[in-house]
Amino acid sequence: MNILMCSAGRRCELIKCIRASMSTGSIIVAADNSPYAPALYMADCAYTVPRIDDPSYIATLLQICQKEKIDVITTFIDPEIMLLAENRERFAALGALVLTPSTKTAALCFDKYQMFRFLREKGIRTPETWGSYQEAENAIHTGAAALPVFVKPRTGSGSVGAKRIEDLGSLKAAFEDNPTLIAQELMTGEGCVDLDADIYVDAVSGEIVSAFTKRKLATTIGGANKTVSFQDEKLLSFIREICGFFEFCGPIDADFFFKNGCYYLSEINPRFGGAYLHAYGAGVDFIQMIEQNLKGKANKPVFNNYEEGVVMMMYDSVVIAKPEQILR
Protein backbone atom coordinates (compact mmCIF):
# COMPACT_ATOMS: atom_id res chain seq x y z
CA MET A 1 0.00 0.00 0.00
CA ASN A 2 1.49 3.31 -1.10
CA ILE A 3 -0.28 6.12 0.74
CA LEU A 4 -0.24 9.84 -0.09
CA MET A 5 -0.76 12.07 2.95
CA CYS A 6 -1.82 15.53 1.78
CA SER A 7 -1.35 18.64 3.92
CA ALA A 8 0.81 16.53 6.21
CA GLY A 9 1.68 19.44 8.50
CA ARG A 10 2.61 18.30 12.00
CA ARG A 11 1.25 14.74 11.83
CA CYS A 12 4.62 13.14 12.61
CA GLU A 13 3.33 10.64 15.18
CA LEU A 14 0.53 9.58 12.86
CA ILE A 15 3.04 8.79 10.13
CA LYS A 16 4.95 6.64 12.63
CA CYS A 17 1.76 4.74 13.48
CA ILE A 18 0.86 4.24 9.82
CA ARG A 19 4.34 2.95 9.03
CA ALA A 20 4.19 0.47 11.93
CA SER A 21 0.99 -1.06 10.53
CA MET A 22 1.75 -1.08 6.81
CA SER A 23 2.77 -4.23 4.99
CA THR A 24 6.40 -4.74 3.95
CA GLY A 25 7.20 -2.86 0.76
CA SER A 26 4.63 -0.12 1.34
CA ILE A 27 5.68 3.52 1.29
CA ILE A 28 4.41 6.75 2.79
CA VAL A 29 4.45 9.84 0.57
CA ALA A 30 3.81 13.17 2.28
CA ALA A 31 2.90 16.47 0.65
CA ASP A 32 2.59 20.00 2.00
CA ASN A 33 2.86 23.52 0.62
CA SER A 34 5.55 24.39 3.17
CA PRO A 35 9.04 22.86 3.23
CA TYR A 36 8.93 23.42 6.99
CA ALA A 37 6.07 20.98 7.64
CA PRO A 38 7.80 18.53 10.01
CA ALA A 39 5.76 15.51 8.88
CA LEU A 40 7.43 15.72 5.45
CA TYR A 41 10.64 14.51 7.05
CA MET A 42 9.02 11.46 8.57
CA ALA A 43 7.82 10.08 5.23
CA ASP A 44 9.63 7.76 2.83
CA CYS A 45 9.17 10.33 0.08
CA ALA A 46 8.07 13.96 0.33
CA TYR A 47 6.96 16.76 -1.98
CA THR A 48 6.34 20.46 -1.58
CA VAL A 49 3.23 21.35 -3.56
CA PRO A 50 1.15 24.47 -4.35
CA ARG A 51 -1.52 25.67 -1.94
CA ILE A 52 -4.81 23.82 -2.18
CA ASP A 53 -6.46 26.89 -3.76
CA ASP A 54 -3.87 27.00 -6.56
CA PRO A 55 -5.34 25.93 -9.95
CA SER A 56 -2.40 23.56 -10.46
CA TYR A 57 -2.81 21.76 -7.14
CA ILE A 58 -4.85 18.75 -8.27
CA ALA A 59 -2.70 18.29 -11.38
CA THR A 60 0.36 18.22 -9.11
CA LEU A 61 -1.18 15.54 -6.90
CA LEU A 62 -2.13 13.47 -9.95
CA GLN A 63 1.49 13.62 -11.13
CA ILE A 64 2.67 12.43 -7.71
CA CYS A 65 0.15 9.59 -7.76
CA GLN A 66 1.33 8.44 -11.15
CA LYS A 67 5.02 8.70 -10.30
CA GLU A 68 4.80 7.02 -6.88
CA LYS A 69 2.12 4.47 -7.82
CA ILE A 70 -0.16 5.75 -5.07
CA ASP A 71 -2.93 3.39 -3.88
CA VAL A 72 -4.71 5.58 -1.35
CA ILE A 73 -4.96 9.31 -0.59
CA THR A 74 -5.95 11.12 2.57
CA THR A 75 -5.77 14.67 3.90
CA PHE A 76 -5.43 16.09 7.39
CA ILE A 77 -7.18 19.44 6.86
CA ASP A 78 -10.89 20.06 6.41
CA PRO A 79 -10.72 22.61 3.56
CA GLU A 80 -9.11 19.99 1.29
CA ILE A 81 -11.73 17.26 1.80
CA MET A 82 -14.21 18.66 -0.73
CA LEU A 83 -11.46 19.25 -3.28
CA LEU A 84 -10.37 15.61 -3.16
CA ALA A 85 -13.97 14.38 -3.18
CA GLU A 86 -14.75 16.41 -6.31
CA ASN A 87 -11.78 14.83 -8.09
CA ARG A 88 -12.30 11.27 -6.87
CA GLU A 89 -12.73 9.81 -10.36
CA ARG A 90 -9.54 11.43 -11.67
CA PHE A 91 -7.55 9.74 -8.90
CA ALA A 92 -9.45 6.47 -9.36
CA ALA A 93 -8.40 6.45 -13.00
CA LEU A 94 -4.82 6.17 -11.73
CA GLY A 95 -5.77 3.40 -9.30
CA ALA A 96 -5.89 5.58 -6.18
CA LEU A 97 -8.65 5.35 -3.56
CA VAL A 98 -9.60 8.73 -2.10
CA LEU A 99 -10.55 8.47 1.58
CA THR A 100 -13.13 11.25 1.59
CA PRO A 101 -16.94 11.20 1.73
CA SER A 102 -19.30 12.03 -1.12
CA THR A 103 -19.36 15.68 -2.16
CA LYS A 104 -22.79 16.16 -0.52
CA THR A 105 -21.55 14.77 2.79
CA ALA A 106 -18.29 16.73 2.53
CA ALA A 107 -20.23 19.97 2.04
CA LEU A 108 -22.41 19.32 5.10
CA CYS A 109 -19.45 18.46 7.32
CA PHE A 110 -17.57 21.60 6.26
CA ASP A 111 -20.48 24.02 6.84
CA LYS A 112 -21.41 23.67 10.50
CA TYR A 113 -24.63 25.67 10.20
CA GLN A 114 -25.91 23.61 7.29
CA MET A 115 -24.92 20.50 9.23
CA PHE A 116 -27.01 21.72 12.19
CA ARG A 117 -30.04 22.25 9.97
CA PHE A 118 -29.59 18.82 8.37
CA LEU A 119 -29.25 17.08 11.74
CA ARG A 120 -32.39 18.77 13.07
CA GLU A 121 -34.28 17.74 9.94
CA LYS A 122 -33.23 14.12 10.53
CA GLY A 123 -34.06 14.20 14.23
CA ILE A 124 -30.43 13.88 15.40
CA ARG A 125 -29.70 15.57 18.73
CA THR A 126 -27.21 18.42 18.32
CA PRO A 127 -26.58 21.68 20.22
CA GLU A 128 -28.90 24.55 19.26
CA THR A 129 -27.15 26.72 16.67
CA TRP A 130 -27.73 30.20 15.22
CA GLY A 131 -26.24 31.39 11.95
CA SER A 132 -26.20 35.16 12.59
CA TYR A 133 -26.22 37.70 15.38
CA GLN A 134 -29.84 38.60 14.62
CA GLU A 135 -30.91 34.98 14.83
CA ALA A 136 -29.11 34.48 18.15
CA GLU A 137 -30.38 37.79 19.57
CA ASN A 138 -34.00 36.93 18.71
CA ALA A 139 -33.63 33.53 20.37
CA ILE A 140 -32.25 35.14 23.53
CA HIS A 141 -34.98 37.79 23.68
CA THR A 142 -37.75 35.20 23.22
CA GLY A 143 -36.29 32.89 25.83
CA ALA A 144 -35.42 30.18 23.31
CA ALA A 145 -31.74 30.70 24.16
CA ALA A 146 -29.76 31.93 27.13
CA LEU A 147 -26.38 33.55 27.63
CA PRO A 148 -23.59 32.61 27.78
CA VAL A 149 -23.25 31.02 24.32
CA PHE A 150 -20.33 29.63 22.34
CA VAL A 151 -19.17 31.05 19.00
CA LYS A 152 -16.97 29.33 16.42
CA PRO A 153 -16.23 29.53 12.68
CA ARG A 154 -18.96 28.25 10.39
CA THR A 155 -16.36 26.67 8.10
CA GLY A 156 -12.68 25.87 8.23
CA SER A 157 -10.64 23.96 10.77
CA GLY A 158 -8.50 24.46 13.82
CA SER A 159 -11.23 26.18 15.92
CA VAL A 160 -9.56 29.57 15.46
CA GLY A 161 -11.91 32.22 16.90
CA ALA A 162 -13.91 29.75 18.98
CA LYS A 163 -14.76 31.20 22.41
CA ARG A 164 -17.38 31.62 25.11
CA ILE A 165 -19.49 34.80 24.94
CA GLU A 166 -21.04 36.19 28.12
CA ASP A 167 -23.26 39.10 26.94
CA LEU A 168 -25.08 40.51 23.90
CA GLY A 169 -22.58 43.32 23.41
CA SER A 170 -19.71 40.88 23.11
CA LEU A 171 -21.80 38.64 20.86
CA LYS A 172 -22.59 41.51 18.51
CA ALA A 173 -18.93 42.57 18.43
CA ALA A 174 -17.83 39.01 17.63
CA PHE A 175 -20.20 38.77 14.64
CA GLU A 176 -19.24 42.25 13.43
CA ASP A 177 -15.59 41.23 13.54
CA ASN A 178 -16.32 37.93 11.78
CA PRO A 179 -19.76 37.57 10.11
CA THR A 180 -19.00 33.93 9.23
CA LEU A 181 -19.28 32.81 12.85
CA ILE A 182 -22.06 30.69 14.26
CA ALA A 183 -23.34 30.79 17.84
CA GLN A 184 -24.17 27.63 19.74
CA GLU A 185 -25.85 26.59 22.92
CA LEU A 186 -23.15 26.31 25.57
CA MET A 187 -22.81 22.64 26.48
CA THR A 188 -21.60 22.91 30.06
CA GLY A 189 -22.91 22.26 33.52
CA GLU A 190 -22.91 19.48 36.04
CA GLY A 191 -22.72 16.09 34.35
CA CYS A 192 -21.95 17.49 30.87
CA VAL A 193 -19.08 15.62 29.23
CA ASP A 194 -17.07 16.46 26.09
CA LEU A 195 -16.42 13.35 23.98
CA ASP A 196 -14.79 12.22 20.77
CA ALA A 197 -15.00 9.15 18.51
CA ASP A 198 -12.69 7.77 15.83
CA ILE A 199 -14.86 5.85 13.37
CA TYR A 200 -14.06 3.77 10.32
CA VAL A 201 -16.64 3.47 7.54
CA ASP A 202 -15.70 0.65 5.20
CA ALA A 203 -14.73 1.80 1.69
CA VAL A 204 -16.13 -1.41 0.18
CA SER A 205 -19.35 -2.08 2.11
CA GLY A 206 -20.12 1.52 3.16
CA GLU A 207 -20.90 0.24 6.66
CA ILE A 208 -19.46 1.46 9.95
CA VAL A 209 -17.07 -1.30 11.04
CA SER A 210 -15.14 0.26 13.93
CA ALA A 211 -15.48 2.97 16.57
CA PHE A 212 -13.18 4.09 19.36
CA THR A 213 -14.78 6.42 21.91
CA LYS A 214 -13.01 8.60 24.44
CA ARG A 215 -13.67 11.34 26.97
CA LYS A 216 -11.72 14.56 26.58
CA LEU A 217 -9.64 15.43 29.64
CA ALA A 218 -7.92 18.49 28.12
CA THR A 219 -8.05 20.35 24.82
CA THR A 220 -6.02 22.90 22.89
CA ILE A 221 -6.94 24.85 19.75
CA GLY A 222 -7.81 22.23 17.17
CA GLY A 223 -8.55 19.24 19.37
CA ALA A 224 -8.06 17.11 22.45
CA ASN A 225 -4.59 16.42 23.81
CA LYS A 226 -5.54 14.26 26.79
CA THR A 227 -8.28 11.63 26.53
CA VAL A 228 -9.43 8.44 28.24
CA SER A 229 -11.15 5.52 26.50
CA PHE A 230 -14.61 4.26 27.41
CA GLN A 231 -17.38 2.10 25.93
CA ASP A 232 -21.12 2.71 25.81
CA GLU A 233 -23.59 0.81 23.65
CA LYS A 234 -25.91 3.81 23.77
CA LEU A 235 -23.29 6.01 22.09
CA LEU A 236 -22.42 3.27 19.61
CA SER A 237 -26.08 3.01 18.63
CA PHE A 238 -26.20 6.80 18.19
CA ILE A 239 -23.11 6.68 15.95
CA ARG A 240 -24.69 3.98 13.78
CA GLU A 241 -27.85 6.07 13.45
CA ILE A 242 -25.87 9.16 12.43
CA CYS A 243 -23.72 7.35 9.85
CA GLY A 244 -26.86 6.05 8.17
CA PHE A 245 -27.64 9.58 6.94
CA PHE A 246 -24.25 10.20 5.30
CA GLU A 247 -21.94 8.73 2.66
CA PHE A 248 -18.59 8.36 4.40
CA CYS A 249 -15.52 6.52 3.16
CA GLY A 250 -12.71 5.62 5.54
CA PRO A 251 -11.76 7.31 8.83
CA ILE A 252 -13.86 10.04 10.41
CA ASP A 253 -13.53 12.03 13.62
CA ALA A 254 -16.75 12.99 15.41
CA ASP A 255 -17.27 15.22 18.46
CA PHE A 256 -20.07 14.62 20.95
CA PHE A 257 -21.47 15.92 24.21
CA PHE A 258 -23.24 13.95 26.92
CA LYS A 259 -25.77 16.03 28.83
CA ASN A 260 -28.84 15.19 30.91
CA GLY A 261 -28.58 11.51 30.04
CA CYS A 262 -28.42 12.03 26.25
CA TYR A 263 -25.70 12.17 23.60
CA TYR A 264 -25.50 15.16 21.24
CA LEU A 265 -23.48 15.28 18.01
CA SER A 266 -21.37 18.44 17.84
CA GLU A 267 -19.57 18.08 14.49
CA ILE A 268 -17.93 15.59 12.13
CA ASN A 269 -14.53 15.84 10.46
CA PRO A 270 -14.43 13.15 7.74
CA ARG A 271 -10.68 12.43 7.98
CA PHE A 272 -8.13 11.12 10.46
CA GLY A 273 -8.45 13.15 13.65
CA GLY A 274 -5.36 14.27 15.52
CA ALA A 275 -6.37 12.12 18.48
CA TYR A 276 -6.63 8.95 16.36
CA LEU A 277 -3.25 8.24 17.95
CA HIS A 278 -5.20 7.19 21.05
CA ALA A 279 -7.26 4.66 19.12
CA TYR A 280 -4.15 3.23 17.49
CA GLY A 281 -2.32 3.06 20.81
CA ALA A 282 -5.25 1.15 22.30
CA GLY A 283 -5.18 -1.41 19.47
CA VAL A 284 -7.78 -0.07 17.01
CA ASP A 285 -5.95 -0.13 13.69
CA PHE A 286 -7.59 1.69 10.76
CA ILE A 287 -4.51 1.18 8.57
CA GLN A 288 -5.10 -2.56 8.36
CA MET A 289 -8.74 -1.84 7.49
CA ILE A 290 -7.62 0.41 4.64
CA GLU A 291 -5.31 -2.33 3.33
CA GLN A 292 -8.22 -4.80 3.37
CA ASN A 293 -10.35 -2.35 1.38
CA LEU A 294 -7.58 -1.89 -1.18
CA LYS A 295 -7.70 -5.66 -1.77
CA GLY A 296 -11.41 -5.29 -2.53
CA LYS A 297 -12.39 -6.93 0.76
CA ALA A 298 -14.91 -5.52 3.20
CA ASN A 299 -13.91 -5.44 6.86
CA LYS A 300 -16.07 -7.29 9.34
CA PRO A 301 -17.63 -4.97 11.94
CA VAL A 302 -15.78 -5.23 15.25
CA PHE A 303 -16.64 -3.02 18.21
CA ASN A 304 -15.51 -2.65 21.84
CA ASN A 305 -12.20 -4.34 20.96
CA TYR A 306 -10.16 -2.14 23.29
CA GLU A 307 -9.79 -1.57 27.01
CA GLU A 308 -11.62 1.14 28.92
CA GLY A 309 -9.58 3.58 30.96
CA VAL A 310 -6.63 3.76 28.55
CA VAL A 311 -5.28 7.33 28.72
CA MET A 312 -3.61 9.31 25.93
CA MET A 313 -1.32 12.21 26.87
CA MET A 314 0.06 14.19 23.90
CA TYR A 315 3.35 16.07 24.01
CA ASP A 316 5.40 18.16 21.59
CA SER A 317 8.61 17.10 19.88
CA VAL A 318 10.83 18.50 17.15
CA VAL A 319 12.38 17.70 13.77
CA ILE A 320 15.90 18.98 13.16
CA ALA A 321 17.10 19.27 9.53
CA LYS A 322 20.33 20.57 8.03
CA PRO A 323 20.12 23.11 5.18
CA GLU A 324 20.79 20.47 2.51
CA GLN A 325 17.93 18.34 3.86
CA ILE A 326 15.23 21.02 3.47
CA LEU A 327 12.96 20.34 0.51
CA ARG A 328 13.22 22.84 -2.32
N, C-alpha and C positions, 0 to 999 in steps of 0.2 A: 504494500500500500504506500504510494507516494502521496503525501498530503501537502497542500498549499495553504498556509496560514496567512491570511490577508490582514493588514493593519495589526501586525504582531505586537507592536508597542512594548509593553513591560511584561508580557506573559511568559517570562523565563521559566518559572516553575511548571507551568502547564506544558511547555515543550518537553521538559524533563519527564513528566508523567506520560506524555504521549509516546516518547521514545521508549520508555520502559515497557510499554504494552505492545508496541508494534512488532510484527513478524520480522525475522531476519531478512535483510536485503531491502527493507523499506527505507524511505528517506523523508525527512522533513524539510520543506522549502518554506522560508519565511519571506514576507514582503512588507515593506512600510515605506512611506514617503520621506522618512527621515533616516539618515545614516546613523543617527544617534539613538535609535530604538534598540534597547538592550537585547530584546528577544531575537533580533537578527543574528546575533553572535552565538546563540545557542543552537541554531539550526544547522543542518548538514549543508545547506545551500541557501544563500540569501540574495535578495534583490532590493534595490531602492527603486521605487516606482513613482509615477505622478500622483498627485492628490486624487481622491475619489471623484471630485467634481471636474477633473480634467477630461476633455473629450477623448483623449487617447488612453484613458485608464484601462477600460475593458480590453482594448486591443493589446495592451501591454500584458495583461494577465493571460490572455489567450496565447500569446507568444511563449510565455513562461510555461503554461500547461503543455504546449506542444513540445518544447525543448526538454522539459524535465519529466515528460510522460506522467503527468499528474492524474491521479485516480479520484481524488476527493478534495473539495475546497470548502473552507470555512472562514469566517471573519469574526473579529472580536469587538467590533464597534457597531452600534445600532444603525447609524446613517448609511452603512454599506449594505445592509441586508436586502433592502428593496432593489438596489442596483444589481446584485448578484441574482436575485430571484427573477428579475426582468430578462436576464441574459442566460437563464438556465439552459435553454436549448443549444445555444452557441457553445457552451462548455460541454454539454452532453455529446455534441457532434465530435468532440475530441476525446470522448471516453471519460469525462470527469463528472462525478456526482457533486452537485452543489447542495450543501447542507443548510438550506434556507427554506422557509415555508412558501406557500403560494403567494402571489403578489397581493391578493386580497387580504390574506392573513398578515402579511408583512406590513401593509398599510395600516391596519387596525392596531397592531402592536406598537408601531412608531408614533401614532397620534393618540395620546392618552385620553383626550376628550372624546374622540370618536370611539375608542375602546370602551369608555364608560357607558356611552349611549348604547353600544352594541350589547354589552353585558346586561344592562338593565332590560333591554328588549328581550333577551333570552332568559331572564329570571335568575341571573347569576349574582350572588351577593358581592358587592363592591362598595368602597367608601363613596359617599355622596360627593359629587364633583360639579364645579361650576366653571364655565368656559370664559367668563368675562367678569370685570368688576361689577357691572350693573346686575348681572345674574346673581352673583354672590351677595351683593348688597340687598337686593330684593328678598332673597331667601332669609337673610338675617332679620330684616325688618318685619317679615311676616311670621317669624318664629320657626321657619322650616330649617334654619341653620343657626348655629351659635358660635360666637368667638370664644377662644382663638380658633383659627383655621390653619391649614398648611398649604403653602404655594410651592409649585415646582414647574419646570418647563413642560410645555405641551408636547414637544418633540425633542429629539436629541438624546444624548446619553451623558452619564457622569454626574447627574443630579446637581449641576452647577446652578446656583440661584434658588435651590430648594431651602425653605426655612419656615419657621413658625411665625404667624402673624397674630398680634394680640388685639388690635383695634382697627376700626374702619379707616382711619387716617393712614395708617401704615399699609393697609391693604390697597387703598387707592393709589398710594405712592408706588407700591410695588408693581401694579398693573400699568401705571403711567411710564415707569422706567422700562418695563418689558411687557408689552401687550400680548405676547404669546404665552404668558403664564396660564396655568389653571389653578383654581383653589379647591382644596379638598377638606372634607370632614377630618378633624384631627383624631386619629385613632390612638388615644392614650387612655389612661385611667387604670384603676385597680383591676387586675386580671387580664389586661390587654397585652398580647404578646406579638412581637414582630417575628415573622417566619420566612423561610426561603425553601424552595424545592428545586433540585436538579432533576430533570425529566428527560427520558429518551423516547422519542416517537420513531418507530421503526420506518426506515426508508423504503422497505419492500411492502410490508403489510399495512402501513399507515396507522398502526395501533400503538398505544402507549405500552411499553414493555418494561420500563424501569422508572423508579422514582426514589430519590434520596431526600428526606426532609430533615430540616434543622432549625433550631431556634437561634436567633441572632443575639449574641451577648454584647457585641460592640460593633459600631459601624464607622466608616469614614466616608468622604465624598466618593460616590460611585459604588459602594457596596459594603458588605459585612466583612470584618477582619477577624472576628472571633465568633465561633458558632459551636453548638452542641447538637448531636444527632438525636432524633426521637422517631417513634413510629406511632401512627394513629390511623386506623382504618377509615375513620370519618373523613380525615383530610384526603386520604387516598381516593375515596369515593368521589369527593368534590373535584379532585384533579381529573379523574376519568370523565366526569360530567363536563368539565370545562373543555377538555381536549376534543370532545365530540363535536364542538361547534367550530373548530378550526382545522386548517390543513397544514400541520407541522411536518417537518422532515428533519430528523436528527435531534441533537441536544437543544433543550430550552431551559431557561432560568426564570422561575416564577416567584413573585413576592406575595406573601399573604399576611393577614392579621387574624388573630383569634380574639374575639371580644364577645362577652355575654353569652358564652357557650356556642358561638357560631364562627365558622371560618369565612373570611372575606378575601377575594382576590384583589390585590393592589395593582399589579402590572405584570406583563410577560415580556421577556427579552428572548427572542427565538435564536439563541446562539449559546455557546459555552459561557457560563457565568464565571466571574473571577473566583468565586468560592466553590467551583466544581472540584477544586483541589481537595476539599474535605470529603466529598463523595469518593473520589479516587483513593484517598488515604484510608477510607473505611472499607474499601474492597468493591466499590461499585464502578465497574470499568466500561465506560462508553466507547472506548477505542476498539475493544474487541467486538462490540456490537456493530460498529461502523465497518470493520473488516468483514464480518458475516454478511452485511448488506451488500458490500462490494462483490461478494461471491454469488449474489442473487438469492441469498438465503434470508428468510425472516427469522428474527430472534424470538425465542419463546418468552412470554411475559414472566418475569421473576420479580417479586416484591418482598420487602422486609428482609433482604438478604445482607443485613449489616447489623452491627451492635448499636444499641441505644447508649447514650452517654459518652460517645466518642467526641472529643473536643478538638477543634481546629484553632490554632493561634498563628496568624500570619505575622511575618516580620519582613523588613526590607533587607536587600543585599545589593551588591554592585557588580558591574561588568567593567573590567579594565582592558583597554585596547591601545596598542601602540599606533602611531600615525599611519604606518603602512598597512595596518589591519582594518582601518576605517573604510567602509564601502564608498566608492566614488560613483 
